[in-house]
Amino acid sequence: MSTQIEACVAEGTTKVLVIYTGGTVGMQPGPDGALRPVKGFLNKKISGLEELKKTGMPSLTVIEFDELIDSSDVTPNCWKKMAKAIEDNYYDYDGFVVIHGTDTMAYSASALSFMLANLGKPVVFTGS
């Protein structure tokens, strides 16, 4: 389902799993100038953020969906994959950040709020 990539950040006491599903934030221009998802690009950008290496910052792990999703193409199966990623990693992390395209982020966040009712840990959706 996804490939795990360890972010190179200073180890903190709080562990956060970043789940990259797709969206503009992790895209790069292709030869024709059109934005395209690039495997590993977002992790490379996150790993290069000096702020995340400061003392007291959480320890991050980034996973990417094998197939990055254009959020206009999100389906209930995609919601199941997101929920499964959280379920599979629930006991290893203190919180979760889902990076998602903005077209349907509100729908996905709403669906997961029902799927993960009474979770007990924060799940934050963000994108650009």
N, C-alpha and C positions, 0 to 999 in steps of 0.2 A: 504494500500500500504506500509506504513512504520510505525515504532514505534518511537515516539519522546523520546529522552533521553536528559535530561539537563546535560551538563558538569558542574562540580563544579569548576568554575574559578571565579576570581575576576571580578566584573562587570566593563566593560569599556564603552566608549561612542560609539565605533564601534561594530556593531553586525554582526557576520558571521555565516552562516548556513553551517555546514559540512554534506555532503550527502555521506554516506558510501554505495557503491553499491556492494562491494566485493573486493577480491584481497588478496594477500599474507600478506599485512601489518596488516590485522585484523585476521590472522589465528593463531591457536595454534596446536602443535603436538597432534594427537590422540593416543590411546593406542598402535597402530601399528607403531607410529612414523611419519605417513603421516600427512601433514598439512591439517587442516579442519577449515572452518569458524565457529566461535563461537559467538552467539548473545551476544552483550554487551561488548565483549572483547576490541574492539577498544575504546569505550567510557571510559572504566575503565583505559586504558593506557593514554588517553588524559587527563582525570581528574587528574591523578597522576603527570602530568608534572608541576613542580614548576614554570618554566618559564612563563607559561600561567596565573599564579596568580599574577604576578607583575603588578604594576601600569602602565597604558597606553596600556596594552594588550587588544585585542578585547574580547568581550563577545562571547562565542561559544555555539552553540546548535548543537548537533549531532543527525541526524536521520539515521536509517538503513533501507534498503529495507527489507521487510518481508522475502523474499528469497534472500540471498546473491548470487551474480552472479559470476561464473567463467568467466573471461573476454573472454575466447575463445568461450563461449556460448552466447555472447551478440548479440541481435537482434534489429531491429528497434523498437520493442515494449519496449525494455529496454531504448532506447533513449527517447521514449515518456514518460516513467516513470520519467526519470531524468529531462526532460524539465518541466513536470507537477509539480514536487517537487519544482523547482525554481519558476514557475509561481504561485503556491499556496502560496509561502512564500515571494514573491517579495517585498511587501510593509513593511515587518517586519524586513528585513535584509539589510545591506549595501553591502554585497558581499557573494559569494558562493564558497565553495571548494568541488569538487567532488573527492572522493577517489575511485580509480578504479584499476583493474588489468592491468598489463602492456601489455598483449598480444594484446589487441585491443583498448587501450586508445586513440591512435591517431585517429582512426576511429570515436570513440564516441565524442571526442573533436571536430572533424571536423563537424560531423552531428549536434551537438548542436550549433556550431557557425552559422550554417544556420537556425536552428530552432529558435534561440534566437537573430537573427540579430537585431541590434539597441537596445539592451537590456538596456544600460545605467548604468549597474553595472557589476563589475568584476566577472567572473566565471573562477576558476582555477582548472585544472585537475592535480592530482598527484597520485602516487602509488609507490609500490616497489615490 
